[in-house]
Amino acid sequence: MLTMLRKVFSILWQAINGLRRLVMSLFVLFILVLVIGSLGEAEGPKVPKDGALLLNLDGVIVEKAKTKDPFEAFAKELQGNKEPPEIQLSDVLDVIKNAKDDNRIKVLVLKLDDLWTSSPDKLMTIGDAITDFKTSGKRVIAKGDYYTQAQYLLAAYADTIYLNEDGFMSIDGYGRYRTYYKSLLDKLKVTTHVFRVGTFKSAVEPYIRDDMSEPAKEANKVFLTALWNQYQDKIVALRHLKPGALDALLENLPDRFEAAGADFAQLAIKEGLVDKLASREDMDQALIALVGEDKDDHHYRRINFDDYLSIIHPKLPMTPQGPKVGIVVAQGEIVDGEAPENMSGGDSIVALLRQARLDKDIKAVVLRVDSPGGSAFASEIIRKELLALKKSGKPVVASMGTYAASGGYWISASADEIVAHPTTLTGSIGIFGMLATFENSLDAIGVHTDGVGTSEYAGTTLTRPLSDNLKRIIQANVEKGYDRFLTLVANSRHMTKENVDKIAQGHIWIGAQAKELGLVDKLGDMQLAIDDAAKLAKLDHYKVVQVRRKLSPKEEFIKALFGDAAKVASGLQTEQNPWLGKLMAVLDQQVKPLVDMQDPQGMYLYCRDCGFE
């Protein structure tokens, strides 16, 4: 089944890729003329004196924004098939930190309508930066037509929250729902062979069940409740509400909604979730009163996030000299071989760790993990390179982001120290293997496989049943992998295998629980991990650098040139169906792990349940 799906998606991608290059060839000269012309005319953005910094975050917040194929980005923009932009977390933090001490910036304005669903750890990390910004005496104002649950978590850090008088808010807690395929596979007569260890290792359930098992429900409810409590406690503290205020609202939502005149905006202000209801014009006038009017567009005087970032981060920054703490980011599914930056290719991450090991100026490394795991083989080669880095005398601190579970925990376990955010999803210590065979499917349409071999294992294909002996071998291999996982954690965390097994079995924990269980050392953000890595390396003065694959001068030129071309293309076309892009992104999120994970032994350290909505 996995092989067939990969072939189908491969054919589809080839067709799309061909269309992409055709469109690009038709328009590239036109766009290049526009870009070159604009480069000669543009003066560059300026920061208005006593103006506002508009934090208009548009897209998905990630640990490391991938370096896009410029032709691909350009063609997609022209076709209106726009992927959600990636906003690098460190860029947001740098912008806020710089604005705090910039005497030209008077107010920070949060406009979050276009911020896609983001994880609590990243939002709270940005929130901490906003809290620090406010120590300068400058105000923070949030304005929006609506707030999703994620957007509101960030807006809650503002001094004043405006909501459109005709707007709404969506706070509904956390849930975990998946699609199950067993009945479909039965109808197609696909035989699914599952090999796993761990009571709560439920990644394969969609292929062998039509519903979530009770152990999986139990485990998911534990981490979802803990995560929700973290969210609710933060909102209660920031908005000075009664403890459990959000639970009380959700328990009596119909009554409270009707009491507010069936008006979401009125409900939000009655519950103390926002401060003021206003039209867009009224919000604008309130900001004009604070920072003055822009004479060109007659809105309030401001500079937006992208423009301010371009000022503080030049396109061709100088490489800092002297001692450094290097950051290596491992995000997305862990797969074998090379992979783009939104995934953790085993060879790709190993190359970055080796680059850090051989760089004489890098004295310590922070491995930033934001991954639910994946290939067991790739996870192990990453871990062994981490051991080589430690052996060279450079301390390594693992910093956990949204999730560092299963394979994500495997690659973190051997670090000198592990720092997790209180909301990080981690653990999921378990392993599984899965194969699908199609002998019954083919039999139903009159196709059969037969022949001879020198052993029962010769000629094993997905068109023949698995022999009982082969099943025994695969299961034994999976069980050995689980035992190795327990041993790895026990040795790294100075625990007994028996104690590790009690908290393993595929169970998911949030960072706060993992700290109590001994799976992590400290709770905090990446800055804490950087500080601790520097201390371990005995550094007093140092620079922080993100370790990236070095681009050739030619690649740098093409990236800069066509990056601007893609922006121009974006301005020329209007998205007729913005919802389509979001739908495709959701579908891609569901299907991509199935297509990309190709472990040589078919064994996976993957936490499929490490998600929430």
N, C-alpha and C positions, 0 to 999 in steps of 0.2 A: 504493500500500500504506500509506504513512504517513497519507494523508488518511483512508482507511477506518478505520485503527486509532484515529485521533483521534476519529472520529465514534462508534465503538463505546464507547470509554472515556468520552466526553462523555455518552452516553446512560446508561451505568451510573452515572456520578457524579450525574446529575440525579435518578435514582431513589433513590440512597442519600441525597442531600441532602434530598429530600422526606420520607423516612422519619426522618431526623435531626430535622427541624423539627417533625414530628408528635410524636415522643417528647419533645422539649424542651417543647412546649406543654402536654403532659399533666403534667409533673413540675415545671415551673419554679416555680410558686407554693409547692409543698411544700418545695422546696429553699431558696427564699428565706427562708421562715419559719425553717427550721433555721439558716441562715447568720446571719440577723439576731439570732436568739436566742443563737447561740454567740458573736457579737461582744460581746454584753452581759456574758457570763459569763467569757470567756477572760481569764486574767491574763497570758498571754504566756509564752514559754519563758524559763528561767533557766539560767545557767551554774553547775554545781555546783562548789564550792570543792575544789581538788585532785582534780578529776574528769578524765574522759577526753573527748576530742573524737572522736566516731565518724564517720569519713569513709566513710559508707555510700552510695557513688555508685551511683545507680539510673538507668540509661538510657544515652544516647549523649552523648559529650563533643563539643561543637561550639564554633566560634569565637563565634557569636552566636545565642542562642536566639531562635526566631521568636516574634513576638507573636501568640498564637493568637486565633482567633475564639472568644470565650468560650462562645457557644452551641454551636459545633461541639465544643469540648473537653468541655462538659457532657454533650451527647448521647452522645458516644462512650463516656464513662465509664459512663453508665447502661446502655448496650448491652453493656458488657464488651468493646468493640472498642477497646482501649487502645493508642495509639501509644507507642513507647518515649519516655519523658521526655527532654527535652534539657537537658543540664548545660552551662552556659557555662563555658568554660575559665578565663576571668578570675575567675569566682566561686570556683572551686576554689583558684586561686592566692591570692586575697584571704583566704579562710578559713584556709589554712595559714599565710600570712604573719602574720595577726592573732593566731592561736593561739600562734605562737612567742613573742610578747611578752605574752601574757595569763597573768598569774600564777595564774589560777584553773584553767588547763589543765595537767595533769601528764603526760598520755600521749596520743599520737595512735594511734587504732586504725583500721586499714584493713580494711574489710569489703567485698569487691568481688564477691560472688557475683552481683549484679544488674547489674554493669557490662557493657554490650554491647561487642562488638568495637570497639576503638578503635585509632587509628593510633599508630605508635611516637613520632612527634614530640610529640604531645600528652601521651602517657604519660611520656616522658622529661622534658618541661617540668615536669609535676607532680612527677616524681621529683626534679628539681633543687630544687624548693621544699621537698620533704621532707628532702633532704640539708641544706638551709639551716636547716630547723626543728630538726634534730638538734644544730646548733651551740649551741642554747640549753641543752643538757644533758638535754633531755627525751627519753623513749624513744618508739620507734615500733614497734608490734606489728601484724602482719597475721594475720587469722584467717579461715578459709574452709572450707566443705564441699568445695570443689573450686576449681581455678584453670585458667582457659583460658590460652592463650598470651599474650593481651593482658593479662589480669588479673595473671598472674604477673610480667610485666615491671614493673608498679607495686609488687606485693608484695615484689619483690626488694630494694627500697630500705629495707625494714623492718629493725630490729635483730634481731627474732625473727619467724619465720614459723611459724604453727600451721596444720596441715592436719587435717581430720577423720580419725580413724582408719579410717573406712569410706569416705573420699573418694578423689578421683583428680585427676590433672593431665593436661593435654592440651598438649603441645608437639610440633608436627609440621612446623615450617618454614613458608615462604611459597610459595604456588602461585598460578597465574593460569589459570583454566579458564573457557571461555565456551560458550554454546549457539549452534549453527550451524543455519541455516535453508534452505540452498540447495536441498536435495532437496524440502523442503516447498513452497518457492516454485516449483520446477519442476513439481511435481504440480498446483499451482494455476495453472500456466501464466502466472505473473507474470514480466514482463521487467524485470530490474533493471539500471539504467544507472548506472555508477560513474565518477566523474571525480575523480582524486586526483593529488597530487604527494608523493613521499616514499616511499622503499623500505620504511620501517618504519611507515608510516601505515596501521595495520591496523583502524581503527574500522569499516570497511565489510565486512570479511571474513566476518562471520556471514551476510551476505546473498548472497555470491557464492561461498562455499566451504562444505564440510562439515567442514573441519578447519583448524587453525591452520597458516599458511604457515611455511616454514623461516625466512625473515627475521624474522617476528614471534616465533617461538620463540627465535631467537637474541637478539633485542633484549630480550624479556621475561626470559630467563634471566640476562642481564647485570644488570638492575636488581634482580631478585628475589634474586640471590646477594649483591649488594652490601648490600641491605636486611637480609638474614638475617645477614650478617657483623656489621652494626651491632648487631642484637639480641643475637647470641651474645656478642660482645665485652663488651656492657654487663652481661649476666648473669654472665659469667665474672668480671668485675671486682667486681661487687657481692657475689657469693657466694664469692669467693676459690677458684674452681675452676681446673682445668688448662685451658690454651688449647685450644680446639676441643672442649670437654667435651660440648656439646650435639650436635655432629656425631657424636662417638663413640657417644653414647647412641642416636641414631637409627639409626646403621649396624648396631648390634648389639642393637636393641630386643627382638626375640623372646627371645634368650638371656638378657638382663638381666632381662626381665620374669619369665621362668620361674624364674630364680635368686632372685628376690625373692618366690617363692611365688605367682606370678600375682596379685600384690597391688599395685595402683598406688600406694597410700599408702606401703607398704614400699619400693617402688622409688624413690619421691621422696626418702625420708629416706636411703636407701643411697647415692644419687647426690649427696647434699649439697644438694638443691634446697630442702628445708625443714628446720626445726630440731626441731620436736616434733610428734608425732601425739597427738591427744586427742579426747575426745568433746566435744560442745557444752557440756555441764555442766562438764567439766574446764577448758575454755577460759574459761568464765565465772568459775569459782572463782579461776583464776589472775589474772584482771583485778580481781576483788573484792579480792584480796590486795594489789593495787597501789593502787587508788583508793577502796576501800571499797564498801559495799553500798547500793544504792538501796532505801530502806525501803518504797517503794510496790510495786515489781515484783520486788524481791529479785534483780535483776541488778546488774551493776557500775554505779557512778555515772557518768553520761555525758550529753552533749548531742549530738544528731545533726547532720549537715551542714546540712540545710534550716533547722533552728531556729537554729543558730549564724549562718548566713548572714542570716537575718531580723533578728538583733540588730545585726550589724555593717553591714548594708545596709538602712536604713529604706525602706519602700515609696515614700515621697515625699521623696527626697533633695534637698537644696538644691543649686542649680547653682553650682559654684565660680566665683569671680570672679578676674580677672587672666589672665596669659598661660597658654595651654593648648597641648598637643599633642593633636590630634584623631585618632581612630582610625576609619577607614572600613573596614568588613568586606565583602569580596566573596567569598561562599562558594556552593558548589553550581554547577550548570550555568549558563552564561551564556546568557540568552535575550533576545529582543527585547521591548521595552516594559517594563511594570511586572511585578513578581514578588514573592512573599512572601520573608521574610528568609532562608529556607533555600535560596534560589536567588539568582542575580545578574541581576536584570532590568536591561537597559541603561539605561532611563529611571530606574529606582530608584537605581542606583549613581551615575549622573550627578547626580541631585538631591542626594544626600548630599555628593558632592564639591563641588558648587556651594554648598551650605549651609556647608561648611567654608571655602570661598573667601571668602564674604561675611561670615563671622563675624570681627569685628575682633579678638576675643580669641584665636582659634586662629592660632598663629604657624607651625606646622608640622603635617604630616599623615603618618601611617603608613597606607599602604594594605595591609591584611592580606588576603592572597589565599589562599583555600583552595578552589580550583576546577580541574576538569579541562578547562575551556573550554566551547565551544559555538558560538553564533552569531558569525560573522565580523563582521557588521554591528554587533551590539551591542558586541563587543569593541572595535571601532574608535571608537565614539562615547564609550565609557568612557575610552579612551586620550586622546582629544582633550580631554576635560574635565580630565584629569590635566595635560595640557600647559597648559591655561588656568590651572590652580591654580599651576603652577610660574611661569608668566608673571606672576602677581600678586605674586610675590616670596616665596611660601611653599614651602620645601623639602618634597619628598615622598620618603619611604623606603618601598620595597616590602618587606613581611615575608611570607615564604612559609611556609605551614602544611603540612598533609599533602601537598597537591599544588598546584602552580601551573604547569600544563602547557598547551601549545597555546594556546588563548585566554587561559588563566590567565597564561601567560608573556607573551603579546602585551600585556596591560594592565599588566604589571609592567615591561616592558623600558625604558620612557622615564622611569622614576623616577630621582631623583638618585643613589640607592644601592639595591642589592638585597641583602637578608639572607635566607638560607635555613637551615632546620634541616638537619643532616647527612643526615636520612632523607627529606627532602622529595622528592617525585616531580616533576620539572620537565623542561623541554625540550619534546619532542614537537613540534618546529617543522615543521609540515606543514599541509596543507589538503586538504579533499575536498568533493565534492558528490555527491548521490545522488538519483535519481528512479526510481520504479517505475511502469511502465505496464501496463495490464490488457487490452490488445487481444486477446491469446490466451486469457486467462481468460474474457472475455465471449464470444469466438467459440465456445468449448467449450459454452456454454449457449445459443447461438443469438442473441446480442446483438451488433449491429454498429454502427459509427459511420461515416458518410459525409457528404459535402457538398462545397462549394467555397469558396474564399477568394481574396482579391486577392494573396496571397503564400503561400509554403509554410509560413510561420510563423503565419498567421492560424488561429484555431480550435484551437491546440495544447491538447490535454487529455490526461489520463491514460488515456483510452480509445483513443488513437491512438498508433502507433509514433512515436518521435522521428526526425526526418529527419537524414540524415548532416550537413547543414550546421548544424543546431541543436546536434548533438553537438560539432561543431568549435568552435562559439561558446562552449559551456559549458566545454569542456576548456581553451580559451584563457583564459577568465576565471579558472579555477582556477589555471592556471599563472602568470597575472599576480599572483594573490593570493599564491602561494608566493614569487614574486620580491619582492613587496612585503614579505612577512614577513622574508625574508633581508636586505633593505635596511634595514628597521626595526631588526633586531637588530644589524646591522653598524654602523649609525650610532650607536645607543645604547650599544653595548658597545665601540666603537672597534676594530672588527675589519674584515677584508675580507669581502666577500660569499662569496668562494671558501672561506675558512676557516670561515665560519658554515655553509655548505652541507655541509662535511665532518662536522659534528657535528649537523646538522639531519636531514633526510630522515625526520622523524617519530620519531627515536630518543628514548627515555626515559632520563633520567639521575637518579640520586639527588643530593641537595644537595652531598654531599662531592665527587662527580665533577664536578658543574656548576661548583663553585668552581675546580677544576683546569682546566676548559675555558674559563673566563672568562665563563660565563653568569651568575654571581652574584659579588658583591663580598666578602661575609663569611658565615661560618657562625655561627649563634646563634639565640636565641629572639626573641620580640617585644620583650622588655625591651631587648635590644641595639638593635633598630630604633628604639625610642622614644628611647633615650639618644642615638643618632646623629642622629635628626631634631632633637632639642633642640640638639645641638651645631651642626648646620648653621644653625639659626635663632638661634644665639648666646644661648640661654636658660640662665640660672643657676637660676631658680626658676620652676616651672610646675606645672600640674595636668594630669592625663591624663584625657580624656573620650572616650567612644565617641559618634560622631556618629550619631544616630538621627532618623528622621522624628518631628517633634514631634506629640504627641497633643493633641487639644483637651481641655479640662476634662471634657467629657461623656464622651469616649473613655477618659480616665483613670479616671473613676468606674465606668464599665461594666466595664472591665478588672479593677479591684480587686474589685468586687462579685461578678462571675461567675467570677473566678478562684477565689475561695473556694468558690463553689457547686460548681465542678468537683471541688474537693478533697473536699467533703462527699459528693458523688455517688460518688467513688472509694471512700470508706470504707463506703458502703452496699451496694455490690455486690461479689461475689466473682467473679474471672475463672475460668470453668470450663475454658477452653482457652487458657492463656497462650502455648502454642506457636503458636497460630493467628495471634496478633498479630505474632510474629516472622516467620512464614512470609509474611504479607501485606507486611511491611516489606521483605523480600528481593525479593518479586515487584515491589513498587513501585519498588525501586531499579533493577531490570532494565528495566522498561517506561517509567518516567517520562521519561528523556532522549529516547526515541523520540517521545513525545507532545508534550513541551514545546518542543523546539527547532524554531523556525519562522523561520529566517533569510529575509529578503525575497528574497535571491538564491539560497537553497538551498545556501549555502557555509558550511562548518563548520570551526572551529579547535577540534577536540574530541579529547581523549585517552581513548578508550574502554578502553584497556588500563591506565590509571592506577588500578589496584586490586590487591588481594592478599588472600588468605585463608589 
